Amino acid sequence: MLCAGKKSYFAAAVCIITVTSMLAVSYLRLQRVSHQPKVIQEGRRCRGKIANSTITALKGNKTFIISPYFDNRESKVTRVIGIVHHEDVKQLYCWFCCQPSGKIYVSKAEIDVHSDRFGFPYGAADIVCLEPENCDPTHVSIHQSPHGNIDQLPRFEIKNRKAETFSVDFTVCISTMFGNYNNVLQFIQSMEMYKILGVQKVVIYKNNCSHLMEKVLKFYVEEGTVEIIPWPINSHLRVSLHWRFMQDGAHIGYYGQITALNDCIYRNMERSKFVVLNDADEIILPLKHPNWKTMMNSLQEQNPGTGVFLFENHIFPETVSSPMFNISSWNTVPGVNILQHVYREPDRKDVINPRKMIVDPRKVIQTSVHSVLRAYGKSVNVPMDVALIYHCRKALQRDLPRESLIRDTTLWRYNSSLIMNVNKVLSQTML
């Protein structure tokens, strides 16, 4: 008997803890063994059709694959960003084909549905599989069974296989552009402000937009600033315009925004020093520094080991304007002129302002919209006297008189460069 002769409560407690620990270790060891890759075929070539769509539905339409990424931060795994039905998807397997040996390995996946599902039946998920030890697979297939014909399964390229040197300092992730988006002037102003502040790349998950907006996006793609990720999620699922489930039959909230944000972090993990998660009508405005680079250098120095920096959102109502910077040549362009909106709403009592983030992508495991769900290292709320999010949109406090708003002209510090750059874009796109 493991605990024979022990009569004291203390000894009994120690005994229980010891046995529990042993059982837990044994269970985890068995779990890990069950997830180890197993050879199921040899001498085969990888012939499955390579998937090229951003969103690929697996058989049964309960699992949707976005993209797999190599992740060796804890162990050698393939982490697949996807969307799954939180109840109906119980088992998935990764099929790895190793060349030149021709061995096909099957690895049972851990399905980790993100906690911020907000009541919708479908949610962002990490489908995580241990990789074969003596193989660095370039592609993976996902299947509901460990049995079948790999030639019949779509193959997905595993990104981030090779470590790269950072090609850019800041990448902005915008998700998602939908609803025939046509706020052209504000979009151009945001893009030019991002560039002034130090952004080299903007990734946009695009569902749809207006013809005029397409013209502007084409300009920025050709310029090398914008990367467009097609996001036809409503071809697969019923999407909601609300962030939480409203009993309206929708499958997933806000056009799958959370899934897109997670994909954007992993997509830029090896090529961007920082990833900025905000919307196209939001700009993180530094108050103590001229640009994001000097601001982030200072914040990192003050907060060693921090991977997530959260900035407070403040509403500048588009219904309240200043007569300054009423530029006649801009009046024919659809959208809001942010230079005319420098009055922000005061804080609401007992309401916490939401935040958006600048993150070190290598320290993020899972993210939501206003915070990370899992990360290595700390998260820090950046004080408002260092920076705030300028968010020009419809008012939240609609009944406030103008005199209750706070005049904040921080944006005007950039007016000369911004006006010149916007005029250049309008001229080159012939808007």
Number of C-alpha atoms within 10 A of each C-alpha: 4 8 13 8 8 12 9 9 9 10 13 14 11 14 16 13 12 14 14 12 12 12 12 12 12 12 12 12 12 12 11 12 11 13 19 19 22 18 15 12 13 13 12 16 16 20 13 18 14 15 17 12 15 15 19 20 17 15 11 8 12 17 23 25 23 21 23 27 22 24 22 12 11 6 9 15 17 27 25 28 22 26 26 26 20 21 10 11 12 12 14 20 25 26 30 30 30 23 16 11 12 15 20 22 23 29 23 26 27 19 21 15 19 19 14 15 20 15 17 21 17 24 24 31 28 24 25 25 26 22 26 21 9 7 15 16 18 17 21 29 25 27 22 18 13 18 11 10 8 23 14 11 20 20 23 24 18 20 19 19 16 8 10 11 10 14 13 17 16 27 26 26 25 23 27 23 20 18 11 12 18 20 19 23 23 22 23 24 24 20 25 20 22 23 18 17 22 18 23 18 25 23 18 23 24 19 19 18 17 15 12 16 20 14 14 21 22 15 16 19 14 10 9 12 17 20 18 15 17 16 24 17 18 14 9 14 17 14 19 20 15 13 16 15 18 14 9 9 12 18 21 31 24 16 25 24 21 25 23 22 24 25 24 24 26 26 18 24 23 20 20 23 18 26 28 23 27 22 18 22 19 23 22 23 23 22 16 11 15 15 18 21 16 14 18 16 11 12 16 13 11 10 14 10 13 19 21 26 22 23 24 20 21 20 22 27 22 19 13 16 17 13 9 10 15 13 12 8 10 17 12 9 17 15 16 21 23 25 23 19 26 24 23 23 19 14 13 10 6 6 7 10 12 14 20 26 25 21 22 21 25 20 18 20 17 23 22 20 19 16 17 18 14 13 18 15 12 13 18 14 13 17 11 15 9 14 20 23 24 24 23 25 16 13 16 12 14 10 7 12 9 13 8 11 18 13 15 13 14 14 19 15 11 15 14 9 13 22 15 11 19 20 16 12 17 16 10 11 15 9 17
